[in-house]
Amino acid sequence: MAPAPQRLKRRPEFLRVAARGRKVAVTGLVLQALTRPEGGPARLGFTVTKKVGNAVVRNRTRRRLKEAARLLLREAPVQGVDLVLIGRDTTRKRPFGALMEDLRRALGRAGVTP
């Protein structure tokens, strides 16, 4: 069994993924992915801008992204990659099954495979 994903928390980590990684935009989210040469468990970061809404709306959007990533990466774990999921306004309105499919499609288009 693959180790659980770790978290990206510091701003320089997010900026590195944004500058060097692949960016894939789908209906419910934007995914940025950067392969790490040292391997190891996947590292995840989540962000939602103030354009999406107030703190309550942003936190709900972030929680939906976290749960979708948790469920998807539990069934198909990935290694050696940094992933940043960016919530959009459509993320909170999207049915959860469709959001999961959006994430699955974004991972495939970014070339992130289990």
C-alpha positions in Angstrom: 0.0 0.0 0.0 1.3 3.4 -0.9 2.0 6.0 1.8 -0.6 8.7 2.4 -0.1 11.9 0.6 1.6 14.7 2.5 0.6 18.4 2.4 2.1 21.4 0.7 1.7 24.3 3.2 4.4 27.0 2.5 4.0 29.6 -0.2 7.4 28.8 -1.9 6.2 25.2 -2.5 3.0 26.5 -4.2 5.0 29.0 -6.3 7.5 26.3 -7.4 4.6 24.0 -8.6 3.0 27.0 -10.4 6.2 28.0 -12.1 7.5 24.7 -13.3 4.5 22.3 -13.2 1.9 21.4 -15.8 -1.4 23.2 -15.5 -4.7 21.5 -16.4 -8.0 23.4 -16.2 -11.3 21.4 -16.1 -14.8 22.5 -15.3 -14.7 22.0 -11.5 -11.1 22.8 -10.7 -7.6 23.7 -11.9 -4.8 21.2 -11.3 -1.1 22.0 -11.2 1.3 19.0 -11.2 5.1 18.9 -10.8 7.1 15.7 -10.8 9.7 15.4 -8.1 13.0 13.6 -9.0 13.4 12.2 -5.5 10.1 10.3 -5.6 8.3 9.7 -2.3 4.7 10.0 -1.5 2.6 12.6 -3.4 2.3 16.0 -1.8 -1.0 17.9 -2.1 -1.8 21.6 -1.7 -5.2 23.3 -1.9 -6.1 26.9 -2.6 -9.2 28.9 -3.3 -9.0 32.6 -4.1 -11.1 35.4 -2.7 -12.8 35.7 -6.0 -14.8 32.6 -5.2 -16.5 34.1 -2.2 -16.3 34.8 1.5 -14.4 32.6 4.0 -17.3 30.2 4.5 -17.7 29.6 0.8 -13.9 29.2 0.3 -13.6 26.7 3.1 -16.5 24.7 1.8 -14.9 24.6 -1.6 -11.6 23.6 -0.1 -13.2 20.8 1.9 -14.9 19.4 -1.2 -11.5 19.4 -3.1 -9.8 17.7 -0.1 -12.4 14.9 0.1 -12.3 14.3 -3.7 -8.5 14.1 -3.6 -8.6 11.8 -0.6 -11.1 9.4 -2.1 -9.4 9.3 -5.5 -5.8 9.0 -4.3 -6.9 6.2 -1.9 -8.1 4.1 -4.7 -5.2 5.1 -7.2 -2.2 6.4 -5.2 0.5 8.3 -7.0 4.2 8.8 -6.1 6.8 11.4 -6.7 4.6 14.3 -7.6 3.5 17.6 -6.1 -0.2 18.5 -6.8 -1.9 21.8 -6.3 -5.7 21.9 -6.6 -7.2 25.3 -7.2 -10.9 25.7 -6.4 -13.2 27.6 -8.8 -16.6 29.1 -8.3 -18.1 26.0 -10.0 -16.4 23.7 -7.6 -18.9 24.2 -4.8 -21.9 23.9 -7.1 -20.7 20.8 -9.0 -22.2 17.5 -8.0 -19.6 15.5 -6.1 -19.5 12.6 -8.6 -18.8 15.1 -11.4 -16.1 16.8 -9.3 -14.4 13.4 -8.8 -14.5 12.8 -12.5 -13.1 16.2 -13.1 -10.2 15.4 -10.9 -9.6 12.0 -12.5 -9.6 13.6 -15.9 -7.3 16.4 -14.8 -4.8 13.9 -13.4 -4.9 11.9 -16.7 -4.3 15.0 -18.8 -1.4 16.1 -16.5 0.2 12.8 -17.0 0.0 11.8 -13.4 -0.6 8.0 -13.3 -0.7 5.6 -10.3 
